[in-house]
C-alpha cells in the first residue's frame, strides 16, 4: 500500500493530496538540496501561516533547491502510516523526511513541541541531535519560539534567529559548498555557525542551577559566544509570494494575506512579537498594491487581509484601504484588518472596509480594566474602546 491508497481512507484527504493550484513540483534529479518546510500542526493551521509561504517561495525560486511541505498528520492518517510501515513524507513528491537534506520547522507556539518530536519519529529521524549520523537531514528551527531555544536544543541541529528571508539562501549556498568537501556533520555545523543569526546548540555549553533555570551559557567555538538576530531592513526588496497556494479545503485564515509592515513601536510588556520583530519596517503602499494585483490574479481569492501587528498604525492605512477598494471594488474584493488598536480606528477607514462587505477585524484591548492596561503598557484609554465600539456599531456591524 502506498501514500495514495492511504489518502483514500482518511476523513479529510484534502490535507494530504499536495496537488493544489500554485504548489511547486520539480524534477528532483536536477536539484542539489531538498528542504522540507514543516509546520508542526494540522494542514489548516500550517497553510494559514505566512512565514511558511514566504520561505516556500524563496527556496523554489532557485534552480538548485526545492522546498516541499509537511504538516502534522491527524490521528487517522498517523495510524495508517504506522500500520503500513510508511514514514511521514512531503505533500509534493512523497519524499520521506529522512531523505531530505534539511528539515525546517516553524516554531510558532510551545504547544506544538510534542508534535515536532512526533513528526521526527514518524519520519524516521533520530529525535536527539547527538544521535544523528552524517547522512541524517539537518533539523532546523525558525520562528518566534527560537528566541528561547534551550527547551528544544537537544532535538535541533541549528536555529535561525530572526528574519529568515536572507538567512535561508545563505544557509543553502554554504551547505552546498560544504557538502562538496565531504565534511562530516560536526564540521558542517561548525561552518554554518559563521552565518549571522545561526545558533548551533552543540557549540555551546549550558549549565543549570538547582531550580533548573540557566546559570551560564559558554561558547565552545572561539569567537562564537553570542548570536545576532537577523533583520530584513527593506521589506520592499524582499521576495514575497504572489502565487500563494490555493488549498482544496478551508483554512483557518483562507484569504490573500499581504504583510504591510513588520515590527511594532508600542512595547506592550506582554507582547513577545512587539519586541523580537523590531525595528518597525513598512512596505510602501505602491508595493502592497503591486503584490495584491498579482496575487489576486494568481489565486482568485475574494478577500484581502492586510497583515500587521497593529494595522491601524501603518502610516498610510486609510489612503491604502481607499486605493485598494477603488481598484478592486468592481471585482467584489473585500478587506479585513486582523489587528487594530481602538485609537487608530476612524470613520473613513470603516467606510472603506465596508464598501464590498462587512468583513471582520480584531480590536485589541488585552485587559478588562484601565489599571491592568497601564501595568502592561497597553496605552489605550477606556474612552478609546467605547468610541471604537460606537463607531463600529453606527457603521452597521452587529457582531
Secondary structure as UniProt FT lines:
FT   HELIX           3..7
FT   TURN            8..9
FT   HELIX           13..15
FT   HELIX           28..30
FT   STRAND          33..39
FT   HELIX           43..46
FT   TURN            47..48
FT   HELIX           50..60
FT   STRAND          65..71
FT   HELIX           75..83
FT   TURN            84..85
FT   TURN            91..93
FT   HELIX           97..99
FT   STRAND          102..106
FT   HELIX           110..112
FT   HELIX           113..122
FT   TURN            123..124
FT   HELIX           129..131
FT   TURN            134..135
FT   STRAND          138..142
FT   HELIX           144..148
FT   HELIX           150..152
FT   TURN            153..155
FT   STRAND          158..160
FT   HELIX           165..180
FT   TURN            181..182
FT   HELIX           185..192
FT   TURN            193..194
FT   TURN            196..197
FT   STRAND          198..199
FT   HELIX           201..203
FT   STRAND          204..208
FT   TURN            210..211
FT   STRAND          214..219
FT   TURN            222..223
FT   HELIX           235..237
FT   STRAND          256..259
FT   STRAND          261..262
FT   TURN            269..270
FT   HELIX           272..276
FT   STRAND          281..282
FT   HELIX           285..299
FT   STRAND          303..307
FT   HELIX           311..313
FT   TURN            315..316
FT   HELIX           317..328
FT   HELIX           329..331
FT   STRAND          334..341
FT   HELIX           342..344
FT   HELIX           347..353
FT   TURN            354..356
FT   STRAND          361..364
FT   HELIX           370..375
FT   TURN            376..377
FT   HELIX           382..394
FT   TURN            395..396
//
